Amino acid sequence: MSLLLPFLITLAAVVGMEVVAWASHKYIMHGVGWGWHRDHHEPHDNFLEKNDRFALVGAALSIAMFALGSPMIMGEAAWWPGTWIGVGVLIYGVIYTLVHDGLVHQRWFRWVPKSGYAKRLVQAHKLHHATIGKEGGVSFGFIVARHPTRLKAELKRQREAGVAIVRESAGA
């Protein structure tokens, strides 16, 4: 088998995980999963957050896909694309850990980008944290970010419509 198809499946899984992460963040983490996610939006001095449980959910998804694609586990019922989907989910998890936890929240290293897409990601996520509570908000993705000017305008609309409570320091 050519490596092109496994590469494309892996790439599609990475891209697909940003869509899954966006929807999960908007509708689960800021919905029924707020109990786990809330501490991520509030100041604390803990090394771990309840929110980190969502990383375990992502890891379980990756492991499940590896298992589904493994002839050692599934025998002849193994579905070979599962392995490559599992690799894509794993790669997304590494990107998430480096970008969101590392760059944006500076849990693993200290670097403040001065320009480029890395700066845009940081600004977008800071605007995500500009709301108080789970209602409203912008920028629910983790590695794709809209321009901060558009996000500020959306926050302003949400505040004026009474959809979100926006922190004064957010400038929206």
ZIGITA-V238437 format. One record per residue. N is the residue number from 1. RES is the residue in one letter. NEAR is the number of other C-alpha atoms within 8 Angstrom. D_FIRST is the distance of its C-alpha to the first C-alpha in whole Angstrom. Layout:
((N;RES;NEAR;D_FIRST) (N;RES;NEAR;D_FIRST))
//
This chain:
((1;M;2;0) (2;S;5;4) (3;L;6;6) (4;L;6;9) (5;L;7;8) (6;P;10;9) (7;F;9;12) (8;L;8;13) (9;I;12;13) (10;T;13;15) (11;L;9;17) (12;A;9;18) (13;A;12;19) (14;V;12;21) (15;V;8;23) (16;G;8;23) (17;M;10;25) (18;E;13;28) (19;V;9;29) (20;V;8;29) (21;A;11;31) (22;W;11;33) (23;A;10;34) (24;S;9;34) (25;H;11;36) (26;K;10;39) (27;Y;9;39) (28;I;11;38) (29;M;12;40) (30;H;12;42) (31;G;9;43) (32;V;8;43) (33;G;9;41) (34;W;11;44) (35;G;6;45) (36;W;10;43) (37;H;12;42) (38;R;11;46) (39;D;11;46) (40;H;9;44) (41;H;8;46) (42;E;6;49) (43;P;6;50) (44;H;5;50) (45;D;4;50) (46;N;5;48) (47;F;4;44) (48;L;5;42) (49;E;9;43) (50;K;9;42) (51;N;11;40) (52;D;8;38) (53;R;9;37) (54;F;7;35) (55;A;9;32) (56;L;8;32) (57;V;8;31) (58;G;10;28) (59;A;11;27) (60;A;8;28) (61;L;10;25) (62;S;13;23) (63;I;9;23) (64;A;9;23) (65;M;12;20) (66;F;14;18) (67;A;11;20) (68;L;13;19) (69;G;14;15) (70;S;14;16) (71;P;9;16) (72;M;5;19) (73;I;8;21) (74;M;11;20) (75;G;8;19) (76;E;5;18) (77;A;6;19) (78;A;11;16) (79;W;9;15) (80;W;9;11) (81;P;9;12) (82;G;13;15) (83;T;14;14) (84;W;14;13) (85;I;14;16) (86;G;16;18) (87;V;11;17) (88;G;14;19) (89;V;15;22) (90;L;10;22) (91;I;9;22) (92;Y;11;24) (93;G;11;27) (94;V;8;27) (95;I;10;28) (96;Y;11;30) (97;T;9;32) (98;L;10;32) (99;V;11;33) (100;H;12;35) (101;D;12;37) (102;G;13;37) (103;L;16;38) (104;V;11;39) (105;H;7;41) (106;Q;10;41) (107;R;8;41) (108;W;8;39) (109;F;7;40) (110;R;8;43) (111;W;6;42) (112;V;6;43) (113;P;7;42) (114;K;5;44) (115;S;7;42) (116;G;7;39) (117;Y;6;36) (118;A;9;37) (119;K;11;40) (120;R;13;40) (121;L;13;37) (122;V;10;40) (123;Q;9;43) (124;A;15;41) (125;H;12;41) (126;K;9;44) (127;L;15;45) (128;H;11;43) (129;H;9;46) (130;A;11;49) (131;T;14;49) (132;I;10;51) (133;G;7;50) (134;K;10;47) (135;E;10;48) (136;G;9;47) (137;G;14;45) (138;V;10;43) (139;S;12;39) (140;F;12;37) (141;G;11;34) (142;F;14;33) (143;I;10;31) (144;V;7;32) (145;A;10;36) (146;R;9;38) (147;H;8;41) (148;P;10;44) (149;T;6;47) (150;R;8;45) (151;L;13;45) (152;K;11;48) (153;A;9;49) (154;E;9;48) (155;L;13;49) (156;K;9;52) (157;R;8;52) (158;Q;12;51) (159;R;11;54) (160;E;7;56) (161;A;7;55) (162;G;7;56) (163;V;9;52) (164;A;13;52) (165;I;11;54) (166;V;11;53) (167;R;8;54) (168;E;6;57) (169;S;5;55) (170;A;8;52) (171;G;5;54) (172;A;8;53))
//
